[in-house]
């Protein structure tokens, strides 16, 4: 029997194979790059949403433990909120003054907590400043005529607004004793007094 010799790959076939393999690898690399960018964008979006929601909860707690001494400075879509007296403190103070404002340069929402201080801040005043969220497009706070209800709206760029309302804010200074805080806690759990409605 005569054995037929197996022909080897020609140079052209090898070059074509390398070209096809290169095209496939380029397509896979581009797909992986798009997926990585998509995941990074999603991570940033979720991080902003988380920061905004966390900020909304902190603001809600500030208002829930405040008395009626709340002032609001309006300026277009950006409001400045000052709570003269709240028992909700992130730094262990029995009673704190808290200011919420948005910087004009970077549209960053800040929470300022301290004892007695005035705005704008002076060098000798000691306060704690927390960055709540960046790229704020809207920060609005409204107070009812009776001063017992406050509506807050927070919106960051590219996201829907976070909205909530605090009702039955006491019309007298808040006591720091445990019985008063316990009463407030019972009111919240029963749903008859304090009401919060967070919309994503």
Secondary structure, 3 states (H helix, E strand, C coil): CCCCCCCCCCHHHHHHHHHHHHHHHHHHHHHHHHHHHHHHHHHHHHHHHHHHHHHHHHHHHHHHCECCCEEEEEECCEEEEEEEEECCCCCCCCCEEEEEEECCCCCCEEEEEECCCCCCCCCCCCEEEEEEECCEEEEEEEECCCCCCEEEEEEECCCCCEEEEECCCCCCCCCCCHHHHHHHHHHHHHCCCCCCCCEC
